[in-house]
Amino acid sequence: MKYVSPLSEDEIETLKDIMKNDVSSRMRSRAHCILLSSKDFAINEISDILEVNRRTVSSWLDSWEQSRFTGLPDKPRSGRPAKLTDQEKEIAKKLIGEHPQSFRTVAEKLAQKTGKNISTKTLKRLAGSLG
């Protein structure tokens, strides 16, 4: 049977706070997992409660034992590189501010300035991330 090592009161309180308030459902589940393990729930029981694979629970427990709180968040994943550099994003943001109703115009002007053809869909996502 695998269980987490005993938790301090501060760790318990922090894990409870993460479980109740974190925006990431994955973080909430991982915190819940650690708390259940500290109460002597077996891996199979935790996997049933959280509806995840028992190997997932086991890896969460291992990660906790190795890294404590720094082991809870997702690790960075590889993905497609951004189409625009940070400098080009700033240009795009400025153009979106100047032409908020026409992403086609923004795409054309951005292509003239950067030499990159960016879809209106990508520009809309960028605009959405601006808030």
C-alpha positions as a printed Julia matrix, in Angstrom:
131×3 Matrix{Float64}:
   0.0    0.0     0.0
   1.27   3.45   -0.92
   0.38   6.49    1.16
   1.8    9.98    1.43
   4.09  10.77    4.32
   2.42  12.63    7.22
   1.29  16.17    6.4
   1.85  19.25    8.52
  -1.13  21.39    9.57
   0.0   24.09    7.12
   0.15  21.57    4.27
  -3.32  20.29    5.12
  -4.78  23.8     5.19
  -3.07  24.76    1.93
  -4.25  21.55    0.22
  -7.82  22.17    1.46
  -7.65  25.7     0.07
  -6.39  24.41   -3.3
  -9.09  21.73   -3.32
 -11.85  24.29   -2.75
 -10.62  27.37   -4.58
  -8.09  26.63   -7.33
  -9.27  27.48  -10.84
  -7.71  24.29  -12.25
  -9.84  21.18  -11.78
  -6.67  19.11  -12.11
  -5.06  20.94   -9.2
  -8.23  20.48   -7.13
  -8.24  16.73   -7.87
  -4.56  16.34   -7.03
  -4.96  18.19   -3.74
  -7.99  16.02   -2.91
  -5.95  12.92   -3.75
  -3.16  13.91   -1.37
  -5.63  14.66    1.43
  -7.4   11.32    0.94
  -4.1    9.45    0.97
  -3.12  11.21    4.19
  -6.34   9.8     5.7
  -5.23   6.26    4.73
  -7.44   5.84    1.68
  -5.95   3.22   -0.65
  -5.03   4.05   -4.24
  -7.98   2.02   -5.57
 -10.39   3.9    -3.3
  -8.97   7.28   -4.34
  -9.16   6.35   -8.02
 -12.83   5.37   -7.56
 -13.66   8.59   -5.7
 -11.89  10.87   -8.2
 -12.81   8.73  -11.21
  -9.25   8.52  -12.52
  -6.95   5.62  -13.32
  -5.08   4.11  -10.37
  -1.77   4.75  -12.2
  -2.7    8.43  -12.29
  -3.27   8.45   -8.53
   0.02   6.64   -7.99
   1.92   9.17  -10.11
   0.28  12.08   -8.21
   1.39  10.54   -4.91
   4.93  10.0    -6.22
   5.06  13.57   -7.49
   3.89  14.87   -4.11
   6.51  12.86   -2.24
   9.28  14.13   -4.51
   8.3   17.78   -4.88
   5.45  18.61   -2.49
   3.49  21.64   -3.77
   5.72  22.2    -6.8
   4.71  18.73   -8.0
   0.98  19.52   -8.12
   0.69  21.71  -11.26
   0.86  20.29  -14.78
   4.31  20.16  -16.29
   4.82  22.28  -19.41
   3.86  20.42  -22.55
   5.25  20.76  -25.99
   3.02  22.28  -28.58
   3.05  24.18  -31.78
   5.28  27.25  -31.64
   3.52  30.6   -31.63
   3.04  32.12  -35.06
   3.93  35.57  -33.82
   6.86  36.71  -31.73
   6.15  38.9   -28.7
   7.14  41.96  -30.73
   4.77  40.95  -33.55
   1.99  40.36  -31.03
   2.45  43.94  -29.81
   2.08  45.16  -33.4
  -1.05  43.03  -33.8
  -2.51  44.39  -30.53
  -1.94  47.94  -31.72
  -3.61  47.18  -35.05
  -6.55  45.49  -33.32
  -6.95  48.65  -31.22
  -6.96  50.77  -34.38
  -9.34  48.48  -36.3
 -11.42  46.58  -33.71
 -14.25  45.86  -36.14
 -12.2   44.46  -39.02
  -9.9   41.53  -38.38
  -9.43  41.19  -42.13
  -7.93  44.71  -42.22
  -5.74  43.85  -39.23
  -4.54  40.67  -40.97
  -3.67  42.59  -44.14
  -1.8   45.34  -42.29
   0.0   42.79  -40.11
   1.1   40.88  -43.22
   2.49  44.11  -44.69
   4.44  44.89  -41.5
   5.66  41.39  -40.57
   5.48  39.38  -43.77
   3.38  36.77  -41.95
  -0.11  35.77  -43.02
  -2.22  35.26  -39.91
  -5.82  34.06  -40.06
  -8.64  36.19  -38.74
  -9.43  33.32  -36.36
  -5.94  33.57  -34.83
  -6.34  37.33  -34.52
  -9.69  36.88  -32.79
  -8.06  34.53  -30.26
  -5.32  37.1   -29.69
  -7.92  39.83  -29.22
  -9.79  37.61  -26.75
  -6.64  37.11  -24.72
  -6.32  40.89  -24.43
  -9.46  40.98  -22.33
